Amino acid sequence: MNTEMSLKNKVILTLTCYLCYFYTANVILVTGAVMKPLSEYFDNSNIGFAFTFINVAMWFAIFIIGFLMIRFSIKLLLIIAVIIGVLSSLITYISPSMFTLKILLTCVGLTGGLFMAIASYMIVHIYNDHKVRAMNVIFTDFFFSFGGAIIPIFAAYLITQNYEWYTIYAILQITAIAILVLVIFSDFTILNRHSCESKKQASLNFSSWNFSLYCIAFAAFLFLLAQLTMTSYAQTYFQDILGWGTIDANKPLSYFWTAQCIGLFLSPLITRKIPLKFILPSFMVVSTICLCCIIYIPNIDIVLKAAIIFGLFNCYIYAGLLAYGTFQMENSPPTLITTILLFGTTGTALSTTTGAFINKYFGLVTVMHSVIFFYLISFILIVLAVIYSKESKTENLLGH
């Protein structure tokens, strides 16, 4: 019984993981709502460049967290992450300025990156059974999407009630406080034990990776590069190339995000019944076909239907890749999942630059062609990952 977590503790740790993803969505996706108030407050139309601090800080946090988890307890790291986020918001609330804004964005980026990486690692090591693990890893993404669905609306409401931008960021730290309470009352013994078992694998030793892991990592990179490029340029494509009005051009992405949220909510039912080695390639095929319909068929009714199906199937891929990567090693070290996360985060970070470069030199239509190309290469990599998988069979026998 010493090596088993009680059901209550397992539930608390799992809820902590969900809230970590919810917090990360809060601080990232509130950007659109606060951009205009920030521009007006500082009288600076180029305030959007300040949000680069969040992306860079998140990338750095994910880069170093694997090493930190080897040297420090997960409980301590979560507490420190909460302190960083809450303290920076408090300082900015007391003394709002461009300087403290940059500090705030850097700190919430660090906190969000730490939360997301630690939560992914925790989910992997809380659940041994592959189907239960996959279910929970994917379901964490539901909380990210859920945060993305409600936080912009919540922030917009606060703005209409004349709340300042720094007050909104302070309110968002309520989630961090909730995480702190859960962390204090949780037992992290088994997770720290996993860290101890993995110390000998602490470095990013790519030579220990099998071919499947390389395919998974690069598939994650290309998948997020493609998805974020598509969501960034799709509305402009529908308006400028297909000639749709503003309202119609907004509908496909709205339907897509709503369907993703629904798909992730239903993910526990899907992943309990269907193994990831089937979900990843088959769902990727459906997603790619729907994406082609969205881009190459100008009929709005077909596009909207394709956007719904696209969202329902597409939502499983990235989190599924994270989970499937952990199947390739027994007692996977902290650096494994954080490295796959790092590949995905790099794809996210490069999507804006890549899309802008292609658009500038080759045009908007080529941007959308490149999205299809990235999806196809990602699909090929996923198929290769499944074919060359070294998935541990023993973990399935360990139970929940």
C-alpha positions as CSV (number, residue, x, y, z in Angstrom):
1,M,0.0,0.0,0.0
2,N,3.0,2.3,0.5
3,T,3.6,2.3,-3.3
4,E,-0.1,2.9,-4.1
5,M,-1.7,6.3,-4.1
6,S,-5.1,6.5,-2.4
7,L,-8.0,7.2,-4.6
8,K,-8.6,10.5,-2.9
9,N,-5.0,11.6,-3.5
10,K,-5.1,10.4,-7.1
11,V,-8.2,12.5,-7.7
12,I,-6.6,15.6,-6.1
13,L,-3.4,15.3,-8.2
14,T,-5.4,14.7,-11.4
15,L,-7.6,17.8,-10.6
16,T,-4.3,19.8,-10.1
17,C,-3.2,18.7,-13.6
18,Y,-6.5,19.9,-15.1
19,L,-6.2,23.3,-13.4
20,C,-2.6,23.7,-14.5
21,Y,-3.8,23.5,-18.1
22,F,-6.7,25.7,-17.4
23,Y,-4.4,28.4,-15.9
24,T,-2.1,28.2,-18.9
25,A,-5.0,28.8,-21.3
26,N,-6.2,31.7,-19.1
27,V,-2.9,33.7,-19.3
28,I,-2.3,32.9,-23.0
29,L,-5.8,33.3,-24.5
30,V,-6.8,36.4,-22.6
31,T,-4.4,38.3,-24.8
32,G,-7.0,39.2,-27.5
33,A,-9.4,40.6,-24.9
34,V,-6.8,42.8,-23.1
35,M,-4.9,44.0,-26.2
36,K,-7.1,47.0,-26.9
37,P,-7.3,48.2,-23.3
38,L,-3.5,47.8,-23.1
39,S,-3.0,49.9,-26.3
40,E,-5.2,52.6,-24.9
41,Y,-3.7,52.5,-21.4
42,F,-0.1,52.9,-22.8
43,D,-1.1,54.8,-25.9
44,N,0.9,52.3,-27.9
45,S,-0.6,50.6,-31.0
46,N,2.4,48.1,-31.1
47,I,1.7,46.7,-27.6
48,G,1.2,43.3,-29.2
49,F,5.0,42.8,-29.4
50,A,5.1,42.8,-25.6
51,F,3.3,39.4,-25.6
52,T,6.4,37.8,-27.1
53,F,7.6,37.7,-23.5
54,I,5.0,35.1,-22.7
55,N,6.0,32.8,-25.6
56,V,9.7,33.0,-24.9
57,A,9.2,32.5,-21.2
58,M,6.9,29.4,-21.8
59,W,9.5,27.9,-24.2
60,F,12.3,28.5,-21.7
61,A,10.2,27.0,-18.8
62,I,9.5,23.8,-20.8
63,F,13.1,23.6,-21.8
64,I,14.5,23.6,-18.2
65,I,11.7,21.8,-16.3
66,G,12.9,18.3,-17.1
67,F,16.2,19.1,-15.4
68,L,14.5,20.9,-12.5
69,M,12.3,17.9,-11.7
70,I,15.3,15.8,-11.4
71,R,16.8,18.1,-8.7
72,F,13.8,19.4,-6.9
73,S,10.5,17.9,-5.7
74,I,7.5,18.5,-7.9
75,K,5.6,19.9,-5.0
76,L,8.2,22.6,-4.4
77,L,8.3,23.5,-8.1
78,L,4.5,23.9,-8.3
79,I,4.6,26.1,-5.2
80,I,7.3,28.2,-6.7
81,A,5.4,28.5,-10.0
82,V,2.3,29.8,-8.1
83,I,4.4,32.3,-6.2
84,I,6.0,33.6,-9.5
85,G,2.6,34.1,-11.1
86,V,0.8,35.6,-8.1
87,L,3.6,37.9,-7.0
88,S,4.1,39.3,-10.5
89,S,0.4,40.0,-10.8
90,L,0.4,41.7,-7.4
91,I,3.4,43.9,-8.3
92,T,1.8,44.9,-11.5
93,Y,-1.5,45.6,-9.8
94,I,0.2,47.9,-7.3
95,S,2.4,49.7,-9.8
96,P,1.1,49.2,-13.4
97,S,3.7,50.3,-16.0
98,M,5.3,49.1,-19.2
99,F,8.2,47.7,-17.2
100,T,5.9,45.8,-14.8
101,L,3.8,44.6,-17.7
102,K,6.8,42.9,-19.2
103,I,7.7,41.4,-15.9
104,L,4.1,40.2,-15.6
105,L,4.0,38.6,-19.1
106,T,7.4,36.9,-18.5
107,C,6.4,35.5,-15.1
108,V,2.9,34.2,-16.2
109,G,4.6,32.7,-19.2
110,L,7.1,30.9,-16.9
111,T,4.3,29.8,-14.6
112,G,2.1,28.6,-17.5
113,G,5.1,26.7,-19.0
114,L,6.0,25.1,-15.7
115,F,2.4,24.2,-15.0
116,M,1.8,22.6,-18.4
117,A,5.0,20.6,-18.4
118,I,4.6,19.4,-14.8
119,A,1.0,18.5,-15.3
120,S,1.8,16.4,-18.4
121,Y,4.5,14.6,-16.4
122,M,2.2,14.0,-13.4
123,I,-0.6,12.5,-15.5
124,V,1.9,10.1,-17.2
125,H,3.1,8.8,-13.8
126,I,-0.2,8.8,-11.9
127,Y,-1.7,6.3,-14.3
128,N,0.1,3.2,-15.5
129,D,-2.7,1.7,-17.6
130,H,-2.2,2.9,-21.2
131,K,-5.9,3.6,-21.9
132,V,-6.5,5.4,-18.7
133,R,-3.3,7.4,-19.1
134,A,-4.2,8.4,-22.7
135,M,-7.7,9.4,-21.5
136,N,-6.4,11.7,-18.9
137,V,-3.6,13.2,-21.0
138,I,-6.1,14.1,-23.7
139,F,-8.7,15.3,-21.2
140,T,-6.2,17.8,-19.8
141,D,-6.5,19.5,-23.3
142,F,-10.3,19.9,-22.7
143,F,-9.5,22.2,-19.8
144,F,-7.2,24.2,-22.0
145,S,-9.9,24.5,-24.6
146,F,-12.5,25.2,-22.0
147,G,-10.3,28.0,-20.6
148,G,-10.0,29.3,-24.2
149,A,-13.8,29.3,-24.6
150,I,-14.8,31.1,-21.4
151,I,-11.8,33.4,-20.4
152,P,-12.0,35.8,-23.4
153,I,-15.7,36.2,-22.7
154,F,-15.1,36.7,-19.0
155,A,-12.4,39.2,-19.6
156,A,-14.5,41.1,-22.1
157,Y,-17.3,41.3,-19.5
158,L,-14.9,42.7,-16.9
159,I,-13.7,45.3,-19.4
160,T,-17.2,46.4,-20.0
161,Q,-17.5,46.8,-16.2
162,N,-14.5,49.2,-16.4
163,Y,-12.0,46.8,-14.8
164,E,-8.4,47.7,-15.8
165,W,-6.2,45.1,-17.6
166,Y,-4.0,44.6,-14.5
167,T,-7.0,43.8,-12.4
168,I,-8.0,41.1,-14.9
169,Y,-4.6,39.5,-14.7
170,A,-4.9,39.6,-10.9
171,I,-8.3,37.9,-11.0
172,L,-6.9,35.1,-13.2
173,Q,-4.5,34.2,-10.4
174,I,-7.5,32.7,-8.5
175,T,-6.8,29.5,-10.4
176,A,-3.2,29.6,-9.2
177,I,-4.4,29.9,-5.6
178,A,-6.7,26.9,-6.1
179,I,-3.7,24.9,-7.4
180,L,-1.7,26.0,-4.4
181,V,-4.4,24.7,-2.0
182,L,-4.6,21.4,-3.8
183,V,-0.8,21.0,-3.8
184,I,-0.5,21.7,-0.1
185,F,-3.0,18.9,0.7
186,S,-1.5,16.4,-1.8
187,D,1.0,13.6,-1.4
188,F,3.6,13.7,-4.2
189,T,5.7,10.7,-2.9
190,I,5.1,8.4,-5.8
191,L,5.9,11.2,-8.3
192,N,9.1,12.1,-6.6
193,R,10.0,8.4,-6.5
194,H,9.6,8.2,-10.3
195,S,12.0,11.2,-10.5
196,C,14.5,9.4,-8.4
197,E,14.2,6.3,-10.6
198,S,14.8,8.5,-13.7
199,K,17.9,10.4,-12.5
200,K,20.2,8.2,-14.5
201,Q,18.2,9.3,-17.6
202,A,18.2,13.0,-16.7
203,S,20.0,14.3,-19.7
204,L,18.4,14.7,-23.1
205,N,20.0,11.6,-24.4
206,F,18.5,11.3,-27.8
207,S,20.6,8.2,-28.5
208,S,18.3,6.3,-26.1
209,W,15.3,7.2,-28.2
210,N,13.8,4.7,-30.6
211,F,12.8,5.7,-34.1
212,S,9.2,5.9,-33.1
213,L,10.0,8.7,-30.5
214,Y,11.7,10.8,-33.1
215,C,8.7,10.4,-35.4
216,I,6.4,11.4,-32.5
217,A,8.4,14.5,-31.7
218,F,8.6,15.8,-35.2
219,A,5.0,15.0,-35.9
220,A,4.1,17.1,-32.8
221,F,6.2,19.9,-34.2
222,L,4.6,19.9,-37.7
223,F,1.1,19.3,-36.3
224,L,1.1,22.5,-34.2
225,L,3.0,24.4,-36.8
226,A,0.3,23.6,-39.3
227,Q,-2.7,24.0,-37.0
228,L,-1.6,27.4,-35.7
229,T,-0.7,28.6,-39.2
230,M,-4.2,27.6,-40.4
231,T,-6.1,29.2,-37.5
232,S,-4.0,32.4,-38.0
233,Y,-4.7,32.8,-41.7
234,A,-8.0,31.0,-42.4
235,Q,-10.2,34.0,-41.8
236,T,-8.2,36.2,-44.1
237,Y,-8.1,33.4,-46.7
238,F,-11.9,33.1,-46.6
239,Q,-12.3,36.8,-47.0
240,D,-9.6,37.7,-49.5
241,I,-9.4,34.6,-51.6
242,L,-13.0,33.2,-51.4
243,G,-14.6,36.6,-51.1
244,W,-16.8,35.8,-48.0
245,G,-18.1,38.5,-45.7
246,T,-16.6,39.1,-42.3
247,I,-19.3,37.1,-40.4
248,D,-19.2,34.1,-42.7
249,A,-15.4,34.1,-42.6
250,N,-15.5,33.9,-38.8
251,K,-17.8,30.9,-38.7
252,P,-15.5,28.0,-39.7
253,L,-13.0,28.7,-37.0
254,S,-15.7,29.3,-34.4
255,Y,-17.3,25.9,-35.4
256,F,-13.8,24.3,-35.3
257,W,-12.9,25.5,-31.7
258,T,-16.4,24.6,-30.4
259,A,-16.1,21.1,-31.9
260,Q,-12.7,20.7,-30.4
261,C,-14.0,21.5,-27.0
262,I,-16.8,19.0,-27.4
263,G,-14.5,16.3,-28.8
264,L,-12.1,16.7,-25.8
265,F,-15.0,16.5,-23.4
266,L,-16.0,13.2,-25.0
267,S,-12.4,12.0,-25.0
268,P,-12.7,9.8,-21.9
269,L,-15.3,7.7,-23.7
270,I,-13.2,7.4,-26.9
271,T,-9.8,6.6,-25.4
272,R,-11.2,4.0,-23.0
273,K,-12.5,2.0,-26.0
274,I,-10.0,2.7,-28.7
275,P,-6.1,2.4,-28.4
276,L,-4.0,5.3,-29.4
277,K,-2.2,3.3,-32.1
278,F,-5.5,3.3,-33.9
279,I,-6.7,6.8,-32.9
280,L,-3.6,8.7,-34.1
281,P,-3.4,7.6,-37.7
282,S,-7.1,7.1,-38.4
283,F,-8.2,10.4,-36.8
284,M,-5.3,12.2,-38.6
285,V,-6.6,10.9,-41.9
286,V,-10.1,12.2,-41.2
287,S,-8.6,15.6,-40.0
288,T,-6.5,15.9,-43.2
289,I,-9.5,15.1,-45.5
290,C,-11.7,17.7,-43.6
291,L,-8.9,20.3,-43.8
292,C,-8.7,19.8,-47.6
293,C,-12.5,20.3,-47.8
294,I,-12.2,23.5,-45.7
295,I,-9.4,24.9,-47.9
296,Y,-10.3,23.7,-51.4
297,I,-14.1,23.7,-51.5
298,P,-15.6,27.2,-51.6
299,N,-19.1,26.1,-50.6
300,I,-19.8,27.5,-47.1
301,D,-22.2,24.7,-46.0
302,I,-19.6,22.1,-46.8
303,V,-16.8,24.1,-45.1
304,L,-18.8,24.5,-41.9
305,K,-19.7,20.8,-41.8
306,A,-16.0,19.9,-42.5
307,A,-14.9,22.4,-39.8
308,I,-17.1,20.6,-37.2
309,I,-15.8,17.1,-38.1
310,F,-12.2,18.5,-38.3
311,G,-12.5,19.8,-34.7
312,L,-14.0,16.6,-33.4
313,F,-11.2,14.5,-34.7
314,N,-8.3,16.9,-34.7
315,C,-8.5,17.6,-30.9
316,Y,-7.0,14.1,-30.1
317,I,-3.8,14.3,-32.0
318,Y,-1.4,16.5,-30.0
319,A,-2.2,15.2,-26.6
320,G,-2.4,11.7,-28.1
321,L,1.2,12.1,-29.3
322,L,2.4,13.1,-25.9
323,A,0.7,10.1,-24.3
324,Y,1.9,7.7,-27.0
325,G,5.5,8.9,-26.6
326,T,5.5,7.9,-23.0
327,F,4.4,4.3,-24.0
328,Q,7.8,3.9,-25.7
329,M,9.8,3.8,-22.4
330,E,9.2,2.2,-19.1
331,N,9.6,4.7,-16.2
332,S,9.9,7.5,-18.7
333,P,12.2,10.3,-17.4
334,P,10.9,13.9,-16.9
335,T,12.9,15.0,-19.9
336,L,11.0,12.7,-22.3
337,I,7.6,14.3,-22.2
338,T,9.0,17.8,-21.7
339,T,11.2,17.3,-24.8
340,I,8.1,16.3,-26.9
341,L,6.3,19.4,-25.4
342,L,9.3,21.5,-26.4
343,F,9.0,20.3,-30.0
344,G,5.3,21.2,-30.0
345,T,6.0,24.6,-28.4
346,T,8.6,25.3,-31.0
347,G,6.1,24.6,-33.7
348,T,3.7,27.0,-32.0
349,A,6.3,29.7,-31.7
350,L,7.4,29.3,-35.4
351,S,3.9,29.3,-36.8
352,T,3.6,33.1,-36.9
353,T,7.0,33.6,-38.5
354,T,6.5,30.7,-41.0
355,G,3.1,31.9,-42.1
356,A,4.3,35.5,-42.4
357,F,7.3,34.4,-44.5
358,I,5.3,32.3,-46.9
359,N,2.5,34.9,-47.2
360,K,5.0,37.6,-48.0
361,Y,7.0,35.8,-50.7
362,F,4.5,33.3,-52.1
363,G,1.0,34.5,-51.2
364,L,-1.9,33.5,-49.0
365,V,-3.0,30.5,-51.1
366,T,0.5,29.0,-50.7
367,V,0.2,29.4,-46.9
368,M,-2.9,27.2,-47.0
369,H,-1.2,24.7,-49.3
370,S,1.7,24.5,-46.9
371,V,-0.7,23.7,-44.0
372,I,-1.9,20.7,-46.0
373,F,1.7,19.7,-46.7
374,F,2.6,19.9,-43.0
375,Y,-0.4,17.8,-42.1
376,L,0.5,15.2,-44.7
377,I,4.1,14.9,-43.4
378,S,2.8,14.8,-39.8
379,F,0.5,11.9,-40.8
380,I,3.3,10.0,-42.4
381,L,5.4,10.4,-39.3
382,I,2.5,9.2,-37.1
383,V,2.1,6.1,-39.3
384,L,5.9,5.4,-39.0
385,A,5.7,6.0,-35.2
386,V,3.0,3.3,-34.9
387,I,4.8,0.9,-37.2
388,Y,8.1,1.2,-35.3
389,S,6.6,1.5,-31.9
390,K,8.3,-0.1,-29.0
391,E,5.3,0.2,-26.8
392,S,5.7,-1.5,-23.4
393,K,3.3,-4.4,-23.0
394,T,4.0,-4.8,-19.4
395,E,2.5,-1.5,-18.3
396,N,-0.9,-2.7,-19.5
397,L,-0.8,-5.4,-16.8
398,L,-0.1,-3.0,-14.0
399,G,-3.6,-1.8,-13.6
400,H,-4.7,1.6,-12.7
